[in-house]
Amino acid sequence: MVEAEKIIIRPIISEKSYAQIDHSRYTFQVHPDAHKTMIAQAVAQLFNVTVVAVSTANMRPKPKRRGVSRGRTSAWKKAVVQLAPGDKIEFFEGR
């Protein structure tokens, strides 16, 4: 099994992700090769919580421009993790 620290890259901090915290749903950027079972095990191991469901989405690169030069952002994978009622991740609670 791959280490949990390599599966969960970083939390996603946005208005939409903070709105979902009230429903025990937390959003993370995850390793592109990680599947739902790996993500659930990594979150449970890192934060000592019970994971009920995991939803994943592959985020496409967006075109960007800076003056005349053009480029793209990197593609990445997002996971929304649903926790059991009563569980919460303290990292997100410092709003």
KAVENDA-V514146 format. One line per field, one symbol per residue. ss: DSSP state (H for helix, E for strand, - for the rest). psi: psi as a letter, one per 20 degrees, with the letter a starting at -180 (. if undefined). A space follows every 10 residues. Layout:
ss->???
psi->???
//
This chain:
ss->---HHHHEEE E---HHHHHH H---EEEEEE -----HHHHH HHHHHHH--- EEEEEEEEE- --EEEE--EE EE---EEEEE EEE------H HHH--
psi->qqqhhhgogq qoorgghhhi hhjkpqpqpr phiprhgggg hgghghjlrp pgqppqpopq qqpqqncipq aqrqqrpqpp pprqphqqoh hiil.
//
